[in-house]
Amino acid sequence: MSLLLDTQKEMVTAIARSALTEEGTIFSVDAFKGESFLRDVATQIEMLILSVNFISKTTLLRIMDKTEIARRSNTLYGHLEALRLEGLWSSTDNSIYMGTSEVQYAPHDQICEVKGSFSLIQVEGSQQLSCFDMDRIKLLARASGATVVFFGERTLSNTPFDHLIACNERTQLETGRVNHYLLQDLVGSNQFEDVYLKVS
């Protein structure tokens, strides 16, 4: 169990550090155990970056299913409500503001309409992306130096997401740099305290 937690802390640290230092890394995460697991991790990453950038402005983007955006409990909104941090954050239908920073949420069918400069882009359900949509997200990331995390399930059907996983795995073999992770278990917020210290 500790090995799993160490691997996931390593993943969150790598993603947060890339976003905070504007490295523009493209990560792939095989979230084969389901969406609830990846949403917890995606929310923790958002919380880490917003906490570090509470005073200095940054904008994050998460692309996810339209019904889940409307539900709100599956976004950072539900996490912040549970923490009872009244006065430190606010929200609109598709955005959450914390200090001077913001997380925007966009559905998959509006990828072409997304504009702006982001430090981090997280994409759920990446196995469903077309080549056009994935290229559009990468172009959006390059324009602002954003780190991108594609969460999805490996299908072995030659999807663009499968190709990205293969590319990241080749990079690891050639350079030792890890840009692909396997999301195997749920990580609780209390397990991220030392990660926060590493990236801040």
C-alpha positions in Angstrom: 0.0 0.0 0.0 2.8 2.4 0.9 4.4 1.8 -2.6 1.1 2.8 -4.2 0.9 6.0 -2.1 4.6 6.8 -2.9 3.9 6.4 -6.6 0.8 8.6 -6.5 2.6 11.3 -4.4 5.4 11.2 -7.0 2.7 11.7 -9.8 1.0 14.6 -8.0 4.4 16.2 -7.2 5.6 15.9 -10.8 2.4 17.4 -12.2 2.2 20.3 -9.7 5.9 21.1 -10.1 5.6 21.2 -13.9 2.6 23.5 -13.7 4.2 25.8 -11.1 7.5 26.1 -13.0 5.8 26.3 -16.4 7.6 23.3 -17.9 4.7 22.5 -20.2 4.9 18.7 -19.7 2.2 16.5 -21.2 1.3 13.7 -18.9 -0.9 10.6 -19.5 -2.7 8.9 -16.6 -4.4 5.5 -17.0 -7.3 5.8 -14.6 -8.6 2.2 -15.1 -10.4 2.1 -11.7 -13.0 4.7 -12.6 -13.8 8.4 -12.6 -14.3 8.9 -8.9 -10.6 8.0 -8.2 -9.2 10.4 -10.9 -11.5 13.3 -9.8 -10.2 13.1 -6.3 -6.6 13.3 -7.6 -7.5 16.1 -10.1 -9.1 18.1 -7.3 -6.1 17.6 -5.0 -3.8 18.9 -7.8 -6.0 22.0 -8.3 -6.1 22.6 -4.6 -2.3 22.4 -4.3 -1.6 24.8 -7.2 -4.3 27.3 -6.1 -2.9 27.3 -2.6 0.6 28.0 -3.8 -0.8 30.7 -6.1 -3.3 32.2 -3.7 -1.8 35.7 -4.1 -0.2 35.4 -7.6 -2.8 34.9 -10.3 -3.0 31.7 -12.2 -5.8 30.0 -14.2 -6.4 26.2 -14.4 -8.7 24.4 -16.8 -10.5 21.0 -16.4 -12.3 19.4 -19.3 -14.9 16.9 -18.2 -18.4 15.6 -18.8 -21.1 18.3 -19.0 -23.4 16.5 -16.4 -20.5 16.3 -13.9 -19.8 20.0 -14.2 -23.5 20.7 -13.4 -23.4 18.3 -10.5 -20.5 20.4 -8.9 -19.9 18.0 -6.1 -17.4 16.2 -8.4 -15.4 19.5 -8.9 -13.3 21.6 -6.5 -16.6 23.2 -5.4 -17.5 20.1 -3.3 -14.1 19.9 -1.7 -14.1 23.6 -0.7 -17.6 23.5 0.6 -16.6 20.6 2.9 -13.7 22.6 4.2 -15.9 25.5 5.2 -13.5 28.2 3.9 -16.1 30.9 3.7 -14.8 34.2 2.3 -11.7 32.6 0.7 -13.4 31.4 -2.5 -16.4 32.0 -4.7 -17.9 30.3 -7.8 -20.0 30.8 -10.9 -21.6 28.1 -13.0 -18.3 27.1 -14.7 -15.6 28.6 -12.6 -14.2 28.6 -9.1 -12.2 31.5 -7.7 -9.7 31.2 -4.9 -7.8 34.3 -4.0 -6.7 35.8 -7.4 -6.7 32.4 -9.1 -9.3 30.5 -11.0 -10.3 27.0 -12.1 -12.5 26.9 -15.3 -14.6 23.9 -16.2 -15.5 23.1 -19.8 -17.4 20.2 -21.4 -15.8 18.0 -24.1 -18.1 19.4 -26.8 -16.9 22.9 -26.2 -13.1 22.3 -26.5 -13.0 24.3 -29.7 -14.5 27.3 -27.9 -12.0 27.4 -25.0 -9.7 30.4 -25.0 -7.3 31.8 -22.5 -3.9 31.3 -20.9 -3.6 28.4 -18.4 -0.9 26.9 -16.2 -2.6 23.5 -16.0 -5.1 21.7 -18.2 -6.6 18.5 -16.9 -8.7 16.3 -19.3 -11.1 13.6 -18.1 -12.3 10.8 -20.4 -9.3 11.2 -22.7 -9.9 7.8 -24.4 -12.9 9.5 -26.1 -10.9 12.4 -27.7 -10.6 12.6 -31.4 -7.2 13.5 -33.0 -8.6 17.0 -33.6 -9.6 17.5 -30.0 -6.3 16.3 -28.6 -4.4 18.5 -31.0 -6.5 21.5 -30.1 -5.8 20.9 -26.4 -2.1 20.6 -27.1 -2.1 23.8 -29.2 -3.9 25.6 -26.4 -1.3 24.4 -23.9 1.7 25.4 -26.1 0.3 28.9 -26.5 0.4 29.4 -22.7 3.1 27.0 -21.6 0.5 24.9 -19.8 1.1 21.5 -18.3 -1.5 19.0 -19.6 -2.8 15.9 -17.8 -4.8 13.5 -20.0 -6.8 11.1 -17.7 -8.4 8.1 -19.3 -8.6 4.4 -19.8 -6.1 2.6 -22.1 -8.3 0.8 -24.7 -5.6 -0.8 -26.9 -7.7 0.4 -29.9 -5.2 2.9 -31.3 -7.0 5.9 -30.0 -5.1 9.2 -29.8 -4.9 8.6 -26.0 -3.4 5.1 -26.5 -0.8 6.7 -28.8 0.1 9.3 -26.2 0.6 6.6 -23.6 2.9 4.7 -25.9 4.8 7.9 -26.6 5.2 8.7 -22.9 6.3 5.1 -22.2 8.9 5.3 -24.9 10.2 8.5 -23.5 10.6 6.9 -20.1 12.6 4.0 -21.6 14.8 6.4 -23.5 15.3 9.2 -20.9 14.1 7.8 -17.6 11.6 10.7 -17.3 8.2 9.5 -16.1 5.3 11.2 -17.9 2.9 8.3 -17.7 1.2 7.0 -14.5 -1.2 4.3 -13.5 -3.9 5.6 -11.1 -4.5 2.6 -8.9 -6.1 3.8 -5.7 -7.9 6.7 -4.0 -5.7 9.2 -2.3 -7.0 11.1 0.7 -6.3 14.8 1.2 -4.3 14.2 4.4 -1.8 12.2 2.3 -0.9 15.3 0.3 0.6 17.4 3.1 4.2 16.5 2.4 3.5 16.8 -1.4 2.5 20.5 -0.7 5.8 21.1 1.0 7.8 19.6 -1.9 6.2 21.7 -4.6 5.7 25.0 -2.8 
